[in-house]
Amino acid sequence: MKVGDLVTLSSYGEKFGSLYRWSTKLFPGRPKLIGLVVKIMADPNARSWTSKNERTHYFINWINKDCPVSRYGNAPYRYQLATGYFLRNDLKFVRKG
């Protein structure tokens, strides 16, 4: 995944506790989230035991009005603390068509 890719929530992301509000399976009437990857950043607090998935943070600008700010739902975005991010397994590429 790179900057400029279109993404949506993966099935793992939709099942994640704080992101279930945006699940299209639980709430079929909700529009599908579509976002643009605007920044990729290495985790500044990564340790030797940190998984490969958790070492990279993806920052997303969503197209929808009602959207999650981070993987923790609507937690406020703070660049210095890097809390407005998603992990790779929370996201998937948008299909053509």
Backbone as ProteinMPNN parsed JSONL, in Angstrom:
{"seq_chain_A": "MKVGDLVTLSSYGEKFGSLYRWSTKLFPGRPKLIGLVVKIMADPNARSWTSKNERTHYFINWINKDCPVSRYGNAPYRYQLATGYFLRNDLKFVRKG", "coords_chain_A": {"N_chain_A": [[0.854, -1.174, 0.0], [0.505, 2.243, -0.766], [1.038, 5.843, -0.717], [-1.701, 7.66, -1.956], [-3.338, 5.585, -2.753], [-6.628, 4.172, -3.014], [-8.714, 3.167, -0.401], [-10.666, 1.029, 1.777], [-12.502, -0.125, 4.681], [-11.381, -3.236, 5.887], [-12.618, -6.627, 6.352], [-11.705, -7.426, 8.809], [-11.217, -4.916, 9.96], [-13.841, -3.907, 10.067], [-14.913, -5.553, 11.995], [-13.495, -4.859, 14.203], [-13.514, -3.621, 17.497], [-13.975, -0.774, 18.01], [-14.641, 0.136, 15.509], [-16.949, -0.982, 14.556], [-19.273, 0.45, 14.113], [-19.218, 1.39, 11.517], [-19.584, -0.774, 9.942], [-20.623, -2.501, 7.088], [-21.89, -4.884, 7.048], [-23.197, -5.249, 9.503], [-24.782, -2.977, 9.51], [-26.565, -2.624, 6.953], [-27.577, -0.465, 5.441], [-25.79, 1.595, 5.473], [-23.468, 3.68, 3.724], [-20.583, 2.524, 1.907], [-17.37, 2.998, 3.239], [-14.905, 5.009, 1.778], [-11.615, 5.914, 1.241], [-8.584, 7.905, 1.005], [-5.183, 7.196, 1.026], [-3.043, 9.249, 2.675], [-0.716, 9.581, 4.052], [2.079, 7.734, 5.188], [3.622, 6.354, 7.936], [6.322, 5.373, 9.99], [6.092, 3.622, 13.07], [6.85, 5.511, 15.856], [7.277, 4.513, 18.366], [7.989, 1.85, 18.249], [8.992, -1.37, 19.257], [11.262, -4.147, 19.785], [9.623, -6.375, 19.875], [7.366, -5.607, 18.57], [4.89, -6.198, 16.138], [5.111, -6.725, 12.544], [2.93, -5.638, 11.237], [2.043, -3.675, 13.027], [4.068, -1.821, 12.997], [3.87, 0.087, 11.018], [2.057, 2.976, 10.307], [-0.928, 4.126, 8.87], [-2.351, 6.951, 7.456], [-5.463, 8.267, 6.763], [-7.622, 10.034, 4.588], [-10.952, 10.297, 4.582], [-13.679, 10.028, 2.281], [-16.362, 10.068, 2.845], [-18.832, 11.735, 4.915], [-19.573, 10.921, 7.53], [-17.321, 9.316, 9.269], [-14.659, 7.237, 10.571], [-12.122, 8.597, 12.661], [-9.792, 7.476, 13.485], [-8.276, 4.243, 14.056], [-9.378, 3.767, 16.425], [-11.982, 4.587, 16.464], [-13.738, 7.531, 16.882], [-11.66, 8.932, 18.069], [-9.694, 11.783, 18.885], [-7.585, 13.355, 16.443], [-4.161, 13.547, 16.656], [-1.247, 14.721, 15.602], [1.329, 14.803, 16.735], [1.244, 12.796, 18.639], [0.542, 10.728, 17.087], [-2.014, 9.433, 16.865], [-4.158, 9.262, 15.115], [-4.38, 7.086, 13.266], [-4.427, 4.149, 11.092], [-4.002, 0.597, 10.929], [-2.376, -1.763, 8.728], [-3.872, -4.165, 8.466], [-6.412, -3.271, 9.016], [-7.349, -2.149, 6.751], [-8.267, -2.308, 3.247], [-7.752, -2.541, -0.311], [-9.735, -0.62, -2.611], [-11.996, -2.027, -4.849], [-12.115, -2.054, -8.422], [-14.859, -0.883, -10.367]], "CA_chain_A": [[0.0, 0.0, 0.0], [1.321, 3.444, -0.856], [0.3, 7.102, -0.695], [-2.507, 7.854, -3.151], [-4.22, 4.44, -2.986], [-7.982, 4.209, -2.458], [-8.897, 2.066, 0.541], [-11.878, 0.933, 2.574], [-12.258, -0.989, 5.83], [-11.377, -4.672, 5.623], [-13.556, -7.335, 7.223], [-11.116, -7.333, 10.145], [-11.459, -3.561, 10.442], [-15.259, -3.748, 10.395], [-15.184, -6.306, 13.217], [-12.729, -4.27, 15.298], [-14.453, -3.089, 18.48], [-14.331, 0.639, 17.899], [-15.007, 0.458, 14.132], [-18.134, -1.726, 14.139], [-20.319, 1.398, 13.684], [-19.095, 1.603, 10.082], [-19.671, -2.075, 9.283], [-21.721, -2.626, 6.127], [-22.586, -6.142, 7.322], [-24.109, -5.022, 10.62], [-25.678, -1.888, 9.132], [-26.56, -2.701, 5.488], [-27.955, 0.791, 4.814], [-24.674, 2.557, 5.503], [-22.611, 3.679, 2.53], [-19.245, 1.967, 2.113], [-16.323, 4.001, 3.437], [-13.816, 5.048, 0.803], [-10.651, 6.929, 1.658], [-7.328, 8.047, 0.284], [-3.998, 7.146, 1.882], [-2.339, 10.519, 2.508], [0.588, 9.555, 4.71], [2.512, 6.478, 5.796], [4.644, 6.722, 8.908], [6.804, 4.303, 10.861], [5.725, 3.813, 14.467], [7.998, 6.028, 16.589], [7.418, 3.792, 19.632], [8.122, 0.422, 17.96], [9.972, -2.126, 20.04], [11.708, -5.354, 19.094], [8.527, -7.334, 19.855], [6.253, -5.051, 17.802], [4.676, -6.956, 14.91], [5.333, -6.0, 11.296], [1.7, -4.899, 10.97], [1.93, -2.532, 13.936], [5.199, -0.9, 12.819], [3.551, 1.092, 10.01], [0.776, 3.657, 10.515], [-1.507, 4.696, 7.647], [-3.243, 8.069, 7.719], [-6.474, 8.216, 5.714], [-8.65, 11.064, 4.447], [-12.155, 9.63, 4.108], [-14.549, 10.804, 1.407], [-17.663, 10.15, 3.504], [-18.92, 12.702, 6.012], [-19.535, 10.178, 8.783], [-16.209, 8.393, 9.1], [-13.796, 7.136, 11.745], [-10.924, 9.434, 12.64], [-8.649, 6.575, 13.654], [-8.706, 2.864, 14.288], [-10.062, 3.768, 17.722], [-13.266, 5.248, 16.289], [-13.669, 8.981, 16.717], [-10.641, 9.528, 18.936], [-9.154, 12.96, 18.197], [-6.344, 13.206, 15.689], [-3.03, 14.32, 17.181], [-0.084, 14.348, 14.811], [2.51, 14.579, 17.57], [1.105, 11.509, 19.315], [0.25, 9.745, 16.029], [-3.159, 8.626, 17.268], [-5.181, 9.221, 14.084], [-3.858, 6.183, 12.252], [-4.974, 2.808, 10.903], [-2.988, -0.411, 10.621], [-2.57, -2.374, 7.41], [-4.936, -5.163, 8.456], [-7.706, -2.592, 9.119], [-7.678, -1.56, 5.45], [-8.101, -3.078, 2.018], [-7.871, -1.732, -1.517], [-11.062, -0.519, -3.209], [-12.054, -2.72, -6.139], [-12.629, -1.311, -9.573], [-16.202, -1.276, -10.785]], "C_chain_A": [[0.895, 1.231, 0.0], [0.43, 4.681, -0.836], [-0.428, 7.27, -2.024], [-3.438, 6.701, -3.458], [-5.589, 4.681, -2.355], [-8.19, 2.977, -1.604], [-10.285, 2.125, 1.166], [-11.554, 0.039, 3.774], [-12.312, -2.449, 5.407], [-12.397, -5.338, 6.536], [-13.023, -7.349, 8.66], [-11.392, -5.963, 10.755], [-12.906, -3.332, 10.833], [-15.632, -4.488, 11.668], [-14.485, -5.73, 14.441], [-13.682, -3.5, 16.21], [-14.887, -1.657, 18.285], [-14.746, 1.045, 16.484], [-16.285, -0.232, 13.672], [-19.267, -0.813, 13.676], [-20.329, 1.593, 12.182], [-19.15, 0.303, 9.292], [-20.871, -2.106, 8.333], [-22.475, -3.937, 6.319], [-23.579, -5.98, 8.466], [-25.158, -3.967, 10.303], [-25.723, -1.812, 7.603], [-26.904, -1.387, 4.791], [-26.839, 1.822, 4.755], [-23.901, 2.517, 4.195], [-21.219, 3.135, 2.879], [-18.242, 3.105, 2.256], [-15.276, 3.883, 2.34], [-12.901, 6.189, 1.206], [-9.378, 6.878, 0.837], [-6.18, 8.014, 1.289], [-3.206, 8.426, 1.629], [-0.952, 10.505, 3.128], [0.846, 8.167, 5.272], [3.69, 6.811, 6.689], [5.052, 5.505, 9.729], [6.434, 4.643, 12.3], [6.938, 4.306, 15.249], [8.265, 5.27, 17.895], [7.589, 2.289, 19.431], [9.249, -0.188, 18.791], [10.357, -3.379, 19.266], [10.588, -6.38, 18.973], [7.296, -6.819, 19.082], [6.128, -5.798, 16.481], [4.903, -6.08, 13.673], [4.121, -5.133, 10.953], [1.615, -3.623, 11.806], [3.057, -1.515, 13.772], [4.901, 0.241, 11.849], [2.162, 1.655, 10.263], [0.341, 4.305, 9.209], [-2.495, 5.784, 8.05], [-4.166, 8.214, 6.51], [-7.35, 9.459, 5.757], [-9.856, 10.392, 3.815], [-12.99, 10.576, 3.26], [-15.897, 11.028, 2.078], [-17.647, 11.178, 4.626], [-18.828, 12.009, 7.362], [-18.472, 9.1, 8.643], [-15.391, 8.323, 10.388], [-12.552, 8.007, 11.584], [-9.674, 8.568, 12.738], [-9.17, 5.163, 13.84], [-9.402, 2.73, 15.639], [-11.383, 4.517, 17.646], [-13.094, 6.73, 16.059], [-12.734, 9.627, 17.73], [-10.033, 10.709, 18.199], [-7.812, 12.682, 17.535], [-5.283, 14.111, 16.295], [-1.785, 13.861, 16.451], [1.112, 14.014, 15.695], [2.44, 13.211, 18.259], [0.799, 10.382, 18.337], [-0.911, 8.845, 16.419], [-4.226, 8.518, 16.195], [-4.82, 8.277, 12.958], [-4.672, 4.899, 12.158], [-3.802, 1.876, 10.653], [-3.33, -1.072, 9.296], [-3.719, -3.373, 7.414], [-6.328, -4.553, 8.681], [-8.222, -2.159, 7.755], [-7.554, -2.586, 4.333], [-8.276, -2.138, 0.842], [-9.316, -1.719, -1.991], [-11.004, -1.204, -4.564], [-12.556, -1.792, -7.226], [-14.038, -1.801, -9.886], [-17.18, -0.747, -9.883]], "O_chain_A": [[1.92, 1.263, 0.682], [-0.793, 4.572, -0.929], [0.15, 7.05, -3.089], [-4.27, 6.824, -4.357], [-5.7, 5.311, -1.303], [-7.88, 1.864, -2.028], [-10.98, 3.138, 1.089], [-10.449, -0.494, 3.867], [-13.197, -2.848, 4.65], [-12.978, -4.682, 7.4], [-13.799, -7.29, 9.614], [-11.756, -5.861, 11.926], [-13.183, -2.644, 11.815], [-16.574, -4.092, 12.355], [-14.828, -6.062, 15.575], [-14.568, -2.798, 15.723], [-16.078, -1.361, 18.388], [-15.163, 2.184, 16.275], [-16.674, -0.087, 12.513], [-20.136, -1.251, 12.922], [-21.37, 1.936, 11.622], [-18.804, 0.275, 8.111], [-21.992, -1.78, 8.724], [-23.585, -4.089, 5.808], [-24.685, -6.518, 8.406], [-26.293, -4.053, 10.772], [-24.994, -1.017, 7.011], [-26.543, -1.217, 3.627], [-26.954, 2.822, 4.046], [-23.699, 1.447, 3.621], [-20.75, 3.275, 4.008], [-18.265, 4.062, 1.483], [-14.819, 2.786, 2.018], [-13.359, 7.298, 1.48], [-9.134, 5.938, 0.08], [-6.209, 8.729, 2.29], [-2.75, 8.669, 0.511], [-0.103, 11.322, 2.772], [-0.066, 7.509, 5.771], [4.641, 7.467, 6.262], [4.204, 4.7, 10.115], [6.46, 5.808, 12.7], [7.952, 3.611, 15.312], [9.353, 5.372, 18.462], [7.354, 1.522, 20.364], [10.305, 0.413, 18.988], [9.815, -3.631, 18.19], [10.604, -7.186, 18.043], [6.299, -7.531, 18.964], [7.12, -6.01, 15.783], [4.888, -4.852, 13.755], [4.271, -4.025, 10.439], [1.151, -2.594, 11.314], [2.992, -0.438, 14.366], [5.602, 1.253, 11.853], [1.2, 0.903, 10.417], [1.136, 4.952, 8.527], [-3.369, 5.56, 8.887], [-3.703, 8.277, 5.371], [-7.773, 9.891, 6.83], [-9.806, 9.967, 2.66], [-13.006, 11.784, 3.496], [-16.511, 12.079, 1.892], [-16.603, 11.463, 5.213], [-18.092, 12.454, 8.242], [-18.691, 8.087, 7.979], [-15.427, 9.246, 11.201], [-12.005, 8.128, 10.488], [-8.636, 8.881, 12.154], [-10.377, 4.927, 13.786], [-9.956, 1.676, 15.949], [-11.859, 5.031, 18.658], [-12.384, 7.143, 15.143], [-12.986, 10.739, 18.194], [-9.871, 10.64, 16.981], [-7.016, 11.876, 18.016], [-5.496, 15.316, 16.429], [-1.316, 12.742, 16.656], [1.828, 13.048, 15.432], [3.464, 12.551, 18.439], [0.797, 9.212, 18.718], [-0.807, 7.622, 16.315], [-5.15, 7.722, 16.362], [-4.946, 8.645, 11.79], [-5.494, 4.601, 13.024], [-2.736, 2.309, 10.217], [-4.452, -0.949, 8.805], [-4.479, -3.424, 6.447], [-7.327, -5.259, 8.547], [-9.402, -1.837, 7.613], [-6.844, -3.585, 4.45], [-8.873, -1.069, 0.972], [-10.044, -2.693, -1.797], [-10.071, -0.987, -5.336], [-13.325, -0.865, -6.971], [-14.364, -2.973, -9.696], [-18.376, -0.972, -10.069]]}, "name": "protein", "num_of_chains": 1, "seq": "MKVGDLVTLSSYGEKFGSLYRWSTKLFPGRPKLIGLVVKIMADPNARSWTSKNERTHYFINWINKDCPVSRYGNAPYRYQLATGYFLRNDLKFVRKG"}
